[in-house]
Amino acid sequence: MAQRCPRATLGGLSGEVSHNHSSREDHCRHQSSSATVRVRRVTDCLFCKIVARQIPADIVLETGRALAFRDVNPQAPTHVLVVPKAHHENAAALAAADDGLADDLLTACHAVAVQEGVAEAGYRVVFNTGTGAGQTVFHVHAHVLGGRSLTWPPG
């Protein structure tokens, strides 16, 4: 059942954003000037709670469909996480959504790199998909890393 969210809009979102997920979800219905948007969030997801402002974060950028905030355990001078506002478990699920959200996320990653001053020198965007790759929060997120030499191969 839809619940009224205390945040009335999500900065220009329009249309429906959805995904498939097997866990318990909470649904928010947001009004924008152009349409009603339903954003699905998983109630026990750390990043969904950050997007909903239930957990504080050092937010550095917000777009209509993405939120970027500093990693609490930075691995480089610049280490920002960029997440979609809608819940998708990992990069594979994001790609399967096929609604342009992956493009929006990469655009937000570049905007973060420019804003943080690492775009010209170089930066890395990392998606960990699955536990074997080191994914610990199962809400797709990109790590934007920069501000130091990043060796290859990583890890």
N, C-alpha and C positions, 0 to 999 in steps of 0.2 A: 504494500500500500504506500502511496506517495505521501511524504511529509513535507510541510512547508519549511523551507530552509530560511534561517535568519538573514542570509545574504541574498538580496533580491536579484542580482544579476551576476553574470560571469564575464564581464568585460567584452561584450560583442559576440558572444556565442550565438549561433543560430542553427536551426535544424536539430536533428536528433543524434546524439552520440551514444553508442551502445557497444556491448561486448558480450561474450559468452563466458560465464564463470560459474563454477560449481558451489562456491561457498555462499554463506549468508550475505545478502547485500542490503544496503539502505539506499533508497531512491530519493533524489531531490528534484523538485520541479522548479525551474528558474524562469523568470519572465524577462525577456529582452524586448526592445522596441519592435523587433521584426517577427519573433516567433517564441513559442514555448519550447524549452530545451529540457530534456531529461538526461541528467548525468548520473551514471551508476557508479556507486562507490561501495567498496567492500568494507564492512563495519570494523573488521579487525586489521585493516591495512594501515601501516604507519604513514605512507605517503598520501593515502586518501584523507587521513586525518590532518595532515599538513595542508593539503589543498583546501580542506573545509575550515581551516584556521582553528582546529581543535587542539593542535599541538603547535607551539611556536617554532619558527625557523627564521634564519637570516635570509630573507627573500631578496634577490638581486634583480629579477626580471619577471614580469607577468605578461602574458599575451592572452588572447581569447581562449586558447585551448592548451596552454602550457604554463608551468610555473617553474622557476629556477631558484635554487637556494644553495647556500654554502654547505658542503659536506662537513659533518661534525668530526670526522676523522680524516683530515686532508692528507693526500699523498703527494701534493705539489703545492707551491705557493698559491696557484689558482686551482681550486678543485670545487666545481659547482655541479650540482645535480640538476638535470632538466627532466621534468616528468610531465606526461599529459595529465590534464585534469580528470579525464575519464580513465577508469581502471582497465588496464590490459596487463596480463600477468608478466609477459616478457616480450622481447623483440619479435619473436615469431608470431605471437598473438597480435602485436601491433601491425606487422606486415600483412597478416590475414585480414585485418579490419578494412584495408583497402579503401580508405575514405580521405586520403590526403593528410592524415594525422602525422605519419612518419615524416613527411615533408615539412610540416609545421614544426615538429620537434627539432629537426636538423637546422631549420632557419633560426629557431630560438637559440640553439647551441652556438651558431655563428654570431648571433647578436650578443650573447654573453661574452664570447671571446673578444669581440670588438670593445664592448663596454669595459671589460677587465684589462684591456691593453695587451693581450697576448696574441691577437689575430695576425699581426705583421710578423712577429718572430716565429710563430708556429704554435699549434695546440693540438691536442689529441681528443677525440671523441670515442668513448668506449661504452659498449652495451654488453653486459654480462648476461648470458641467457642460460639458466639452469645452475644447479648447485655445483656441478663439475667445473663451471666457468667462474665460480665465485659469487653468483647472485645470492644475496642474503635477504633482500626485500623483494617480494614477488609482485611488484608494480613496476612495469618497465620504466627504466630511467637511464639517461645518458650521463656519463661522467665527462665533464669538460675539464681537461687538465692542461696546465701551462705554467709558464714562469720559471721553468728550469729545463735543462736538457733531458729529454725523454728517450731512453735507450730502447733498442730493439734487439731481441724480442722482449716484450714486457713479461713481468712475473717470472 
